[in-house]
Amino acid sequence: MNVKLLTVFIFLISAFFNKAEAQKFTADTTGLVLGRQINMTLELEVDKEDRVEWPLLTDTLTSAIEIIRKSKIDSTQHSSTGKIILRQNLAITSFDTGYHVIPPVIFKIFSSGSQEYTLRETEPLLISVSGVKVDPEAEIKDLKPVLEAPFTFRDFLPWIFGLLGIIIIGILVWLYLKSRKNNKPLIKITLRQPKPSHQIALEELELLKARQLWQKGQVKEYYSQLTDILRDYFEARFGVNALEMTSDEILSAMKDHLSDAQRYNDLQRILEFADMAKFAKARPLGSENELSFTLSVAIVNGTRPAPDLKAVKPEVKSESLTGDTKTED
């Protein structure tokens, strides 16, 4: 008897007597054409409390059988026995003709609450791989020509972007030449003019007045903020580094900028009150605190820069709504 036929007969008899086993490794067909795929199912039935160590399947079952893909392990419960059925599907292929034996797949079953396990294994499976049938008498045909894929919108995107880029560059060049001809900038950037130093100082003085520090007994804090506002103003307006100076140094530096003797005396008076409150722990009277604030406002207003007459537009008044004018004889 042929050895191959005897092997097939033995496997068929084994499958018949073991079809009721609780673990199975089956294929939808045992005949495989070279390079084609067939599906296989690995199945195990266990008690609900059992713990299973599933066999680790890599990319091959044997040296001749390759695993193309595999599914996740799925579980269902038997309606009558209550047992759990675990199942995994595989897709296999082979590029080696002949008969190939898939060896048994081994499971480890741990009973509930036990570290001991039992082994279960599937029956070996015989797969026959046949080659592709070729008719040697058939006519030799030429190779098929290369098929051209149809054009898609993606194929035109580089051309579209290139054309848009050329149009944008052309518009920018035209705008540049036009602005140059009219002696105007291509892009006009309007910068917000910073507030003048005297306006900033006056606004901070009003905020200080609204806090009512000396009325709340915070006299030292009141004079600290008051003199800081004046120091910031002197530095922004005249470039005097007043923040790093003592009171005497400020008076010496501001002597040339306060041409009005009254303003100089006012500054001296404010600094004396401030030094008394900050260093001598004296408490100036309420009238003196109000006077210091009033003198500070006067110093800022008295040293603010003169308005730019060129920027002031004369107001044109209309003598008649109808545009009629009167003349004197």
C-alpha positions as CSV (number, residue, x, y, z in Angstrom):
1,M,0.0,0.0,0.0
2,N,1.2,3.5,-0.7
3,V,2.7,5.2,2.4
4,K,1.0,8.5,1.8
5,L,-2.4,6.8,1.5
6,L,-1.7,4.8,4.7
7,T,-0.9,8.0,6.6
8,V,-4.1,9.7,5.4
9,F,-6.1,6.6,6.5
10,I,-4.6,6.6,10.0
11,F,-5.4,10.3,10.5
12,L,-9.0,9.8,9.3
13,I,-9.5,6.9,11.8
14,S,-7.9,9.0,14.6
15,A,-10.2,11.9,13.8
16,F,-13.3,9.7,13.9
17,F,-12.5,8.2,17.4
18,N,-11.5,11.6,18.8
19,K,-14.3,13.8,17.5
20,A,-15.8,14.1,20.9
21,E,-12.6,15.4,22.5
22,A,-12.9,18.6,24.5
23,Q,-10.1,20.2,22.6
24,K,-9.9,20.4,18.8
25,F,-7.7,21.9,16.1
26,T,-9.7,21.7,12.8
27,A,-9.4,23.1,9.3
28,D,-12.1,24.0,6.8
29,T,-10.2,21.8,4.4
30,T,-7.1,19.6,4.5
31,G,-6.2,20.3,0.9
32,L,-4.3,23.5,0.3
33,V,-3.1,24.9,-3.1
34,L,0.4,26.4,-3.0
35,G,0.3,30.0,-1.8
36,R,-3.5,30.0,-1.1
37,Q,-5.0,30.3,2.4
38,I,-7.3,28.1,4.5
39,N,-8.9,28.8,7.8
40,M,-8.3,26.8,11.0
41,T,-10.1,26.8,14.4
42,L,-8.5,26.0,17.7
43,E,-11.1,25.1,20.3
44,L,-11.1,24.1,24.0
45,E,-13.9,23.3,26.4
46,V,-13.3,23.8,30.2
47,D,-15.2,24.2,33.4
48,K,-16.3,27.7,34.3
49,E,-13.9,27.9,37.3
50,D,-10.9,26.6,35.4
51,R,-8.0,28.8,34.4
52,V,-6.4,28.2,31.0
53,E,-2.9,28.9,29.8
54,W,-3.4,29.3,26.1
55,P,-0.7,28.1,23.7
56,L,1.5,30.8,22.3
57,L,1.3,30.7,18.5
58,T,3.9,32.8,16.6
59,D,4.0,33.3,12.9
60,T,4.5,29.6,12.0
61,L,2.9,26.2,13.0
62,T,5.7,24.2,11.3
63,S,8.6,25.1,9.1
64,A,6.3,24.7,6.1
65,I,3.0,26.1,7.5
66,E,2.8,29.9,8.1
67,I,0.2,31.8,10.1
68,I,-1.1,34.8,8.1
69,R,-3.4,36.2,10.8
70,K,-5.1,35.1,14.0
71,S,-8.1,36.3,15.9
72,K,-8.5,37.1,19.5
73,I,-9.6,34.3,21.8
74,D,-13.4,34.3,22.0
75,S,-15.4,32.6,24.7
76,T,-19.0,31.3,24.8
77,Q,-20.9,29.3,27.3
78,H,-22.5,25.9,26.5
79,S,-26.3,26.2,26.9
80,S,-26.8,22.7,28.4
81,T,-23.6,21.8,30.2
82,G,-22.6,25.4,31.4
83,K,-19.0,24.8,30.3
84,I,-17.0,27.5,28.7
85,I,-15.9,27.1,25.1
86,L,-12.7,29.0,24.1
87,R,-12.1,29.5,20.4
88,Q,-9.4,31.1,18.2
89,N,-9.4,31.3,14.4
90,L,-6.3,31.1,12.3
91,A,-5.5,31.7,8.6
92,I,-2.6,29.6,7.3
93,T,-0.7,29.1,4.0
94,S,2.2,27.2,2.7
95,F,4.7,27.5,-0.1
96,D,6.0,23.9,0.1
97,T,4.2,21.2,-1.7
98,G,3.6,17.8,-0.1
99,Y,2.0,16.4,3.1
100,H,2.7,18.3,6.3
101,V,1.8,17.3,9.8
102,I,0.7,20.0,12.2
103,P,1.8,18.7,15.6
104,P,-0.6,18.7,18.7
105,V,-1.3,22.0,20.4
106,I,-0.9,21.8,24.2
107,F,-3.1,23.6,26.8
108,K,-2.4,24.0,30.5
109,I,-5.6,23.7,32.7
110,F,-5.5,25.0,36.3
111,S,-8.3,23.8,38.5
112,S,-10.0,26.4,40.7
113,G,-7.9,27.3,43.8
114,S,-5.1,24.9,42.8
115,Q,-1.5,25.6,41.5
116,E,-1.4,22.1,39.9
117,Y,-2.3,21.8,36.2
118,T,-3.2,19.2,33.7
119,L,-2.2,19.1,30.1
120,R,-4.6,18.7,27.2
121,E,-3.5,18.4,23.6
122,T,-5.2,18.3,20.3
123,E,-4.8,15.6,17.7
124,P,-2.1,16.1,15.0
125,L,-3.5,17.3,11.7
126,L,-2.4,16.4,8.2
127,I,-2.4,19.1,5.5
128,S,-1.7,18.3,1.9
129,V,-0.3,21.1,-0.2
130,S,-0.6,20.8,-4.0
131,G,1.1,22.8,-6.7
132,V,-0.5,25.0,-9.3
133,K,-1.5,23.0,-12.3
134,V,0.2,24.1,-15.5
135,D,-0.7,22.9,-18.9
136,P,2.7,22.4,-20.8
137,E,0.8,22.2,-24.1
138,A,-0.9,25.5,-23.7
139,E,0.0,28.5,-25.8
140,I,2.6,30.9,-24.3
141,K,1.1,34.3,-23.8
142,D,2.7,37.6,-23.5
143,L,2.8,39.5,-20.3
144,K,-0.1,41.8,-19.6
145,P,0.6,45.5,-20.1
146,V,0.9,47.8,-17.2
147,L,-2.5,49.2,-16.3
148,E,-2.7,53.0,-15.8
149,A,-4.6,54.1,-12.8
150,P,-7.2,56.9,-13.4
151,F,-6.3,60.4,-12.4
152,T,-7.6,61.7,-9.0
153,F,-7.9,65.1,-7.4
154,R,-4.8,64.4,-5.4
155,D,-2.8,64.1,-8.6
156,F,-3.7,67.7,-9.5
157,L,-3.0,69.2,-6.1
158,P,0.7,70.1,-6.8
159,W,-0.3,71.9,-10.0
160,I,-3.1,73.7,-8.2
161,F,-0.8,74.9,-5.4
162,G,1.8,75.9,-7.9
163,L,-0.6,78.0,-9.9
164,L,-2.0,79.6,-6.7
165,G,1.6,80.5,-5.6
166,I,2.3,82.1,-9.0
167,I,-0.9,84.2,-8.8
168,I,-0.1,85.3,-5.2
169,I,3.5,86.3,-6.1
170,G,2.2,88.2,-9.2
171,I,-0.4,90.1,-7.0
172,L,2.3,91.0,-4.5
173,V,4.7,92.2,-7.2
174,W,1.9,94.3,-8.7
175,L,1.0,95.8,-5.3
176,Y,4.7,96.6,-4.6
177,L,5.2,98.4,-7.9
178,K,2.0,100.3,-7.4
179,S,2.9,101.4,-3.9
180,R,6.4,102.4,-5.0
181,K,4.9,104.4,-7.8
182,N,2.6,106.2,-5.4
183,N,5.4,106.5,-2.8
184,K,3.4,104.7,-0.2
185,P,4.4,101.6,1.9
186,L,3.1,98.3,0.7
187,I,1.9,97.3,4.2
188,K,0.9,100.1,6.5
189,I,1.4,99.3,10.2
190,T,-0.3,101.6,12.6
191,L,1.5,101.5,15.9
192,R,-0.4,102.6,19.0
193,Q,1.3,105.7,20.5
194,P,2.4,105.1,24.1
195,K,0.8,107.3,26.7
196,P,2.8,110.4,27.7
197,S,4.6,110.2,31.0
198,H,2.6,113.0,32.6
199,Q,-0.7,111.3,31.8
200,I,0.5,108.0,33.3
201,A,1.6,109.8,36.5
202,L,-1.7,111.7,36.8
203,E,-3.7,108.4,36.4
204,E,-1.6,106.7,39.0
205,L,-2.1,109.6,41.4
206,E,-5.9,109.4,40.9
207,L,-5.7,105.6,41.7
208,L,-3.7,106.3,44.8
209,K,-6.3,108.9,45.9
210,A,-9.1,106.4,45.4
211,R,-7.3,103.8,47.7
212,Q,-7.5,106.2,50.7
213,L,-4.5,104.8,52.3
214,W,-3.7,107.5,54.8
215,Q,-7.4,107.7,55.8
216,K,-7.1,104.0,56.8
217,G,-4.0,104.7,58.9
218,Q,-1.5,103.4,56.2
219,V,0.5,106.6,56.1
220,K,3.9,105.0,55.4
221,E,2.4,103.0,52.5
222,Y,0.7,106.2,51.2
223,Y,3.9,108.2,51.0
224,S,5.9,105.3,49.6
225,Q,3.5,105.0,46.7
226,L,3.3,108.8,46.2
227,T,7.0,109.2,46.0
228,D,7.4,106.2,43.7
229,I,4.9,107.7,41.2
230,L,7.0,111.0,41.2
231,R,10.3,109.0,40.8
232,D,8.9,107.0,37.9
233,Y,7.7,110.3,36.3
234,F,11.0,112.0,36.7
235,E,12.8,109.1,35.1
236,A,10.4,108.9,32.2
237,R,10.2,112.7,31.7
238,F,13.7,113.9,32.3
239,G,15.9,110.7,32.3
240,V,16.8,111.1,36.0
241,N,17.5,107.8,37.7
242,A,15.3,108.8,40.6
243,L,14.4,105.3,41.7
244,E,18.0,104.7,42.9
245,M,18.4,108.2,44.5
246,T,17.8,109.5,48.0
247,S,15.6,112.5,48.6
248,D,18.6,114.9,48.7
249,E,20.0,113.4,45.4
250,I,16.6,113.8,43.8
251,L,16.4,117.5,44.8
252,S,19.9,118.0,43.4
253,A,19.1,116.3,40.1
254,M,15.8,118.0,39.6
255,K,17.1,121.5,40.4
256,D,17.9,122.1,36.7
257,H,14.5,120.7,35.5
258,L,12.3,122.6,38.0
259,S,13.1,126.1,36.9
260,D,10.2,127.4,38.9
261,A,11.4,128.0,42.5
262,Q,7.9,127.3,43.8
263,R,7.8,123.8,42.2
264,Y,11.2,123.0,43.6
265,N,10.0,124.0,47.1
266,D,6.9,121.9,46.7
267,L,9.0,118.8,45.8
268,Q,11.2,119.5,48.8
269,R,8.2,119.7,51.1
270,I,6.7,116.4,49.7
271,L,10.0,114.6,50.3
272,E,10.3,115.9,53.8
273,F,6.8,114.6,54.7
274,A,7.6,111.3,53.1
275,D,10.9,110.8,55.0
276,M,9.2,111.7,58.2
277,A,6.5,109.1,57.6
278,K,8.8,106.4,56.3
279,F,11.9,106.7,58.5
280,A,11.0,108.8,61.5
281,K,7.7,107.0,62.1
282,A,6.0,110.4,62.3
283,R,2.4,110.8,61.4
284,P,1.7,113.9,59.3
285,L,-1.6,115.6,59.8
286,G,-4.5,114.9,57.4
287,S,-4.2,118.3,55.9
288,E,-0.5,117.7,55.2
289,N,-1.3,114.4,53.5
290,E,-3.8,116.2,51.2
291,L,-1.3,118.9,50.6
292,S,1.3,116.4,49.5
293,F,-1.1,115.0,47.0
294,T,-2.1,118.4,45.6
295,L,1.5,119.5,45.3
296,S,2.4,116.3,43.4
297,V,-0.3,116.9,40.9
298,A,0.9,120.5,40.5
299,I,4.5,119.3,39.9
300,V,3.4,116.9,37.1
301,N,1.1,119.5,35.4
302,G,3.8,122.1,35.7
303,T,6.5,120.1,34.1
304,R,4.4,118.4,31.3
305,P,5.7,119.1,27.8
306,A,4.1,121.8,25.8
307,P,1.5,120.7,23.3
308,D,2.6,120.3,19.6
309,L,0.8,123.2,17.8
310,K,1.4,121.6,14.5
311,A,-0.7,118.6,15.5
312,V,-3.6,120.8,16.5
313,K,-5.9,121.4,13.6
314,P,-7.8,124.7,13.6
315,E,-11.5,124.5,14.0
316,V,-13.4,125.8,11.0
317,K,-16.8,127.3,11.9
318,S,-19.6,127.6,9.4
319,E,-21.3,131.0,9.5
320,S,-24.4,129.8,7.7
321,L,-26.1,126.4,7.3
322,T,-27.1,127.3,3.7
323,G,-23.6,128.4,2.8
324,D,-24.6,132.1,2.5
325,T,-22.2,134.7,3.8
326,K,-22.7,138.2,4.9
327,T,-20.6,141.1,3.7
328,E,-20.3,144.5,5.3
329,D,-20.6,147.6,3.4
